[in-house]
Amino acid sequence: MAPLRRMGRPGLLGTAARTAVIAGTAQATAGAVSRRQANRARQQYEAQQYEAAQQAPSPPSVPPQPAAPAAPAPAVGANDALLSQLAQLGELRGKGVLTDAEFAAAKAKLLG
């Protein structure tokens, strides 16, 4: 004899299987939506940060501090010491360490 097939409502196992399929589908859909929203939010945040970085004024450049003139080598006379200090100042200006204004101020200080 063939087993009897039940007609009508599904049994307990059929209901549990159908519920599992529906729950799994809902969870997968919710996860996909959540990931898509997170990606959109991340992209918007990165775009805002990029735009803010482009619009922000660049930090003011700080001019390098001029190096203090090196101590003069011991010279025999006062004129020799003065000439060596002026030569050192000239070298510093030639190397770009001192600007013309700084050179003129240092020279005026040496000359008195």
Buried (B, 14 or more C-beta within 10 A) or exposed (E): EEEEEEEEEEEEEEEEEEEEEEEEEEEEEEEEEEEEEEEEEEEEEEEEEEEEEEEEEEEEEEEEEEEEBEEBEEEEEEEEBBEBBBEBBEEBBEEEBBEEEBBEEBBEEBEE
